[in-house]
C-alpha cells in the first residue's frame, strides 16, 4: 500500500468517524459502522486505528488542535488583553465554523467522560494559566471590573459555543432554516462576541 493510498484511506476513516461520533457519541459508536461508512472492512480499520478510543482522540485533536496554537502565538508577543480576547473569540469561532460537528461532539463526551475530554484539551496545548494572570493584572490596574477571571473565559466560551450547539433549533426559529443567512450570522459573531465582552468588562469600553 503506497503512501498516497494510505492517506486517502485514513482520511475516509476520519470522515466516517466524525459522522458516527457526532451522531452517537463515543459510547454509542461502533467500529463496524465506522468501517462501513468508510467503505473498508473492520480489519483494515483496526490496521489504521487499534481502538475506538485512539480514533476518537485523533478526530478530536485534529478538529480542535488549531485553536490554542493560534491564541498562544499572541500570548508570546503581547499582554494586551483586548488583543488576546479578540484572538480567542476569532480563533474559537473559526474552528467551530470549520468543524461544524465539533460542538455536539464535545457535548456528547462531556456527559460521558469529562476527565477524558479534559486530557484531550490539554494535549492540544490548552493552558489558560498565563491568560488568567493577565486578566488578574488588568483587574489590579483598574482596567477591567472585578470578577473571578474564570468567569470571563466561561462567558466567552458560552457566547461562542451556544449558537453552534443549538444551530438546528435556533436556525429554524429565528432564521426560518435559511442556512446561508445563519452561517453569515455565525461569522459575524466574531465581532459581536468580542465587542460585547469588551463593553461588559472594561472600565473604558471602547473596542
Buried (B, 14 or more C-beta within 10 A) or exposed (E): EEEEEEEEBBEBBBEBBBBBBBBEBBEEBEBEBBBBBBEBEBEBBBBBBEEBEEBBBBBBBEBBBBBBEBBBEBBEEEBEBBEBBBBBBBBBBBBBBEBBBBBBBBBBBEEEBEEBBEEBBEEBBBEBEBBBEBBEBBBEEEBBEEEEBEEBBEBBEEBBBEBBBEBEEBBEEEBEEEEEEBBEBBEEBBBBBBBBBBEEBBEEEEE
